[in-house]
Amino acid sequence: MPRPHLAAVGDALADIVVPVGPEVCERLGVAPGAAAFVSRPALEEAAAGLTGPAGPPAVTAGGSAANTCVTFAAAGGLGTLVTASMGDGLSRAVRDDLLARGVRVPLAPVREGATGRCLVLLLPDGDRAFMIWQGEPWRLRTLREGLDAAFSGGPRCDGVLVEGYLLAGDDGMEVGRTAVRLAAAQGAVPVLTLSDSALVAAHRPRFERLLADGVRTLIGNEAEIRAFTGADDAEEAAAALAGEGVLAVVTLGGRGALVHGPDGRHTVAGSGAAVTSALGAGDAFAGGFLSGLLSGLPHPGCLALGSARARAVLDVRQARAPVRQPAGRA
């Protein structure tokens, strides 16, 4: 059977991971489990204020869509990240990391601009909060202009994933809609990740628009799925989406995960293992689940693959290994 091919559209970011106490999240104004979108100077000021005696924290390759592609490739599939790479040293390090892990990055880097980055505030219980500067504001226009070439210049896609973080702005919304249209043209399964509950609550009509455009697979955690549907719990939310013909895939933290679709409901139990960091676990789950889905596995098998891939990152402090480019004004 040919390898399944997932093309994921989103930002390749540099993660700056810093262990902190809850008081740091409170001081910086970002809640555990949530993301705050900030300017580059604000992020760099916050990161500089958290530098300890050992020097600046390690920079790792990150980004939700990128993390999912890495897991998808590790599970035996072909992963393609469709992103607007910058021409700076940090972007080159992140891009090299992706290529080394078997992920295709078809669009050539642009010559100007700085790579987006995410300050990851890692809490003692393994939860995390994010301060994100997504990158140069014009990068999404560049990405949209390159989408057709990215999809036409490679192997046919079995699935196209749109990272929910893109929907924070109008340009990203247009990127998402174009990607869904291109997925339909290839006969690929369009997938939308919810990314962040506060983002979903603030821009719910944008997420609903992509479902109206044809997305029929939705992946998120229980807070995100509740924010999207307005339901009181994840079970109710997933059932409501299934009633509309949507395959709702919901991660439940330590309790496992569930999938509810037109053909029924299935669950996988949590492992009960200790969690060092949940960073990247949702992305890894998505990569594992989609590797099964696009290979034609039944939903229980997809859940098992997703759960296994998520467990693999729960005992490390970053989604992937550090890159060589140091933190700074790259």
ABEGO torsion letter per residue (X at the ends): XBBBBBBBBEBBBBBBBBBBBAAAAAAAGBBBGBBBBBBAAAAAAAAAAABBAAEBBBBBBBEAAAAAAAAAAAAGBBBBBBBBBBABAAAAAAAAAAAAAGBBBABBBBABEBBBBBBBBBBAAGBBBBBBBAEBAAAAAAAAAAAAAAAAABBBBABBBBBAAAAABAAAAAAAAAAAAAAAAAGBBBBBBAGBAAAAAAAAAAAAAAAAAGBABBBBBAAAAAAAAGBABAAAAAAAAAAAGBBBBBBAEAAEBBBBBAAEBBBBBBAGBBBABABGAAAAAAAAAAAAAAAGBBAAAAAAAAAAAAAAAAABABABBBBABBBEBX
